[in-house]
């Protein structure tokens, strides 16, 4: 028996929703904390000072208590040499996935506008 996976089997595994474990949405504060601050040895105070923001804002973001505003995204983008849209997209995706799990059934009941003939 071979350990080789065929391309067709791999494709089927992606198409099988039963074989996929749904992970909870990732808060942008987790990304900030684990992918940026921890590897660089940065504290919330150091990041806040560099961004000219209150330390409590960065602390609350990394504790996943609040989200990232456009203002904070612009500052984080500049500081970490990323796009501000990186941070805003993380926030939007987190909010969308969180809300979808709450109102998904209600959305299913909304009838889309008919297509133009």
Buried (B, 14 or more C-beta within 10 A) or exposed (E): EEEEEEEEEEEEEEEEEEEEEEEEBBBBBBBBBEEBBEEEEBEBEBBBEBBEBEBEBBBBBBEBEBBBBEEBBBBBBEEBEEEBEBBBEBBBEBBEBEEEEEEEEEEEEEEEEEEEE
